[in-house]
């Protein structure tokens, strides 16, 4: 699997004309009712898809601590992953069907899942898109609680 390092170098979230955030950056309801509890540590994402959405939200909010804590230890980068000088505006997230991916991967295991998504961004005034199939593993965390971790991803053609 080609690893992009899990670092979104592309696609803040939908804004109204008054620059007030509309819903959660991942496309869900208000942040407090969607990804907020995961980013605050009050809850653990129950699925690989919800972890992927919360990681996208963490990128939009530049929450590097959350990104690192949800990254599998075997692939977690040692270097800084968010450049504070980078002018990056996240524009939106589209999650492709996780079910379709699981059906294609007949060998799928209960503690492994894949999520396909497209994230859009603007950097340097130019629009870009990141299309990735991310791989996640469910394992016990340091406290022994089973949770999902981002492992790696590949870019489909």
Buried (B, 14 or more C-beta within 10 A) or exposed (E): EEEBEBBBBBBBBEEEEEEEBEBBBBBBEEBEEBBBBBBEEEEBBEBBBBBBBBBBBBBBBBBBEBBBBBBBEEBBEEEEBBEEEEEBBBBBBEBBEBEEBBEEBEEEEEEBBBBBBBBBBBBEEEEBEBBBBBBBBBEEEEEEEEBBBBBBBBEEE
